[in-house]
Amino acid sequence: MMDSLPKQHGNAHSLEEFAFLSDLKLKLSVSLGSLKMTLKEVIELTAGSVIQLSTPTSAGVEVSINGVPLARGEIISVEDRAVIQLKEIIHPEKF
């Protein structure tokens, strides 16, 4: 059974060794910030309400895969679309 696992080269695996997983669906999430609100405050929200997040705009966003932090980046505009430009990859040992 161990023979079916990809062989490791130093600390990294080659992409070809994981080709059999290439169609695996993953959930990518981007977190801009968070805050706590009371139920009363939530009920009072209307179109046009402004929600102030706890995170400063300079902090950027966190990109996660299936709930696990992957990278940090910033929101930029490309051809009138919001995109995330990655600034830092978070290595597993930093979790």
Rosetta blueprint (number, residue, H / E / L):
1 M L
2 M H
3 D H
4 S H
5 L L
6 P L
7 K L
8 Q L
9 H E
10 G L
11 N L
12 A E
13 H L
14 S L
15 L H
16 E H
17 E H
18 F H
19 A H
20 F H
21 L H
22 S L
23 D L
24 L L
25 K L
26 L L
27 K L
28 L E
29 S E
30 V E
31 S E
32 L L
33 G L
34 S L
35 L L
36 K L
37 M L
38 T L
39 L H
40 K H
41 E H
42 V H
43 I H
44 E L
45 L L
46 T L
47 A L
48 G L
49 S L
50 V L
51 I L
52 Q L
53 L L
54 S L
55 T L
56 P L
57 T H
58 S H
59 A H
60 G L
61 V E
62 E E
63 V E
64 S E
65 I E
66 N L
67 G L
68 V E
69 P E
70 L E
71 A E
72 R E
73 G E
74 E E
75 I E
76 I E
77 S E
78 V E
79 E L
80 D L
81 R E
82 A E
83 V E
84 I E
85 Q E
86 L E
87 K E
88 E E
89 I E
90 I L
91 H L
92 P H
93 E H
94 K H
95 F L
